Amino acid sequence: MSDQIIQGTPEWLALRAGKVTASRVADILAKTKTGVSASRGNYLIQLAIERATGQIEPSFTNEAMQWGIDNEAQARVAYEVQSGHFVDQVPFVDHPNIDSF
């Protein structure tokens, strides 16, 4: 992945600016009995600001998330060895339909 965009870098963050990510798709789908949930409305505003400015606010990382970040490469290799399938790393995959938000 040396010639690609590396996860966590400013280039990677810029690529994701204003786009719905897998970890936040639940916010896009969230509804209440009376309509759109506050989490959906807030996320849509955040996405609009990111699109307008090209900037992403720093996200929260807890100890468990950091452990996953620190051990991702080893987990990927373990998966490849066990499954016999190589993993192609890509910086971001755009959803074919969700971009309309």
RODO-2510 file (C-alpha; in nm, 4 decimals, decimal comma):
residues 101
     n   res          X          Y          Z
     1     m     0,0000     0,0000     0,0000
     2     s     0,3052     0,2267    -0,0231
     3     d     0,1798     0,4116    -0,3336
     4     q    -0,1751     0,4406    -0,2020
     5     i    -0,3375     0,6691     0,0481
     6     i    -0,2596     0,5500     0,4011
     7     q    -0,5402     0,5183     0,6573
     8     g    -0,5411     0,8023     0,9093
     9     t    -0,3319     1,0458     0,7029
    10     p    -0,4556     1,3936     0,6053
    11     e    -0,5001     1,2664     0,2464
    12     w    -0,7190     0,9811     0,3696
    13     l    -0,9291     1,2177     0,5805
    14     a    -0,9708     1,4545     0,2836
    15     l    -1,0888     1,1634     0,0666
    16     r    -1,3643     1,0871     0,3201
    17     a    -1,4755     1,4468     0,3799
    18     g    -1,8484     1,4876     0,3301
    19     k    -1,9073     1,1184     0,2630
    20     v    -2,1156     0,8729     0,4628
    21     t    -1,8885     0,6135     0,6210
    22     a    -1,9823     0,2597     0,7239
    23     s    -1,9453     0,3393     1,0917
    24     r    -2,2040     0,6180     1,0615
    25     v    -2,4580     0,4702     0,8181
    26     a    -2,6856     0,3896     1,1138
    27     d    -2,7163     0,7646     1,1714
    28     i    -2,8346     0,8112     0,8111
    29     l    -3,1012     0,5441     0,8559
    30     a    -3,2136     0,6580     1,2032
    31     k    -3,5786     0,7592     1,2337
    32     t    -3,8220     0,8308     1,5129
    33     k    -4,2005     0,7885     1,5214
    34     t    -4,2343     1,1476     1,4046
    35     g    -3,9655     1,1495     1,1349
    36     v    -3,5938     1,2140     1,1109
    37     s    -3,3904     1,1480     1,4259
    38     a    -3,1634     1,4086     1,5815
    39     s    -2,8585     1,1898     1,5072
    40     r    -2,9502     1,1823     1,1367
    41     g    -3,0060     1,5564     1,1218
    42     n    -2,6815     1,6283     1,3053
    43     y    -2,4832     1,3935     1,0813
    44     l    -2,6290     1,5493     0,7654
    45     i    -2,5230     1,8927     0,8906
    46     q    -2,1754     1,7576     0,9684
    47     l    -2,1486     1,6114     0,6159
    48     a    -2,2596     1,9404     0,4598
    49     i    -1,9958     2,1301     0,6572
    50     e    -1,7288     1,8756     0,5568
    51     r    -1,8271     1,9098     0,1899
    52     a    -1,8178     2,2882     0,2095
    53     t    -1,4868     2,3108     0,3945
    54     g    -1,3098     1,9872     0,2948
    55     q    -1,2193     1,9421     0,6619
    56     i    -1,3119     1,6604     0,8994
    57     e    -1,3332     1,7108     1,2738
    58     p    -1,1054     1,4782     1,4720
    59     s    -1,2926     1,1649     1,5729
    60     f    -1,3076     0,9876     1,9042
    61     t    -1,0736     0,6917     1,9607
    62     n    -1,0982     0,4774     2,2708
    63     e    -0,8563     0,2135     2,3991
    64     a    -1,0284    -0,0739     2,2177
    65     m    -1,0300     0,1170     1,8881
    66     q    -0,6616     0,2005     1,9263
    67     w    -0,5876    -0,1672     1,9909
    68     g    -0,7588    -0,2509     1,6608
    69     i    -0,5575     0,0141     1,4781
    70     d    -0,2326    -0,1108     1,6316
    71     n    -0,3066    -0,4757     1,5478
    72     e    -0,4765    -0,4409     1,2093
    73     a    -0,1720    -0,5409     1,0014
    74     q    -0,1159    -0,8592     1,2014
    75     a    -0,4862    -0,9465     1,1846
    76     r    -0,4859    -0,8970     0,8081
    77     v    -0,1875    -1,1315     0,7668
    78     a    -0,3493    -1,3902     0,9957
    79     y    -0,6660    -1,3759     0,7860
    80     e    -0,4689    -1,4151     0,4628
    81     v    -0,2795    -1,7164     0,5997
    82     q    -0,5907    -1,8860     0,7395
    83     s    -0,8213    -1,8155     0,4450
    84     g    -0,5728    -1,8387     0,1588
    85     h    -0,7067    -1,5092     0,0224
    86     f    -0,4998    -1,1946    -0,0169
    87     v    -0,6499    -0,8676     0,1034
    88     d    -0,6398    -0,5702    -0,1311
    89     q    -0,6233    -0,2534     0,0751
    90     v    -0,8154     0,0431    -0,0596
    91     p    -0,8458     0,3860     0,1031
    92     f    -1,2240     0,4238     0,0618
    93     v    -1,5133     0,2630    -0,1260
    94     d    -1,7932     0,4953    -0,2276
    95     h    -2,1443     0,3553    -0,1819
    96     p    -2,3320     0,3509    -0,5142
    97     n    -2,6501     0,5074    -0,3691
    98     i    -2,5776     0,6878    -0,0432
    99     d    -2,3825     0,9714    -0,2064
   100     s    -2,7134     1,1506    -0,2697
   101     f    -2,7294     1,2635     0,0934
***
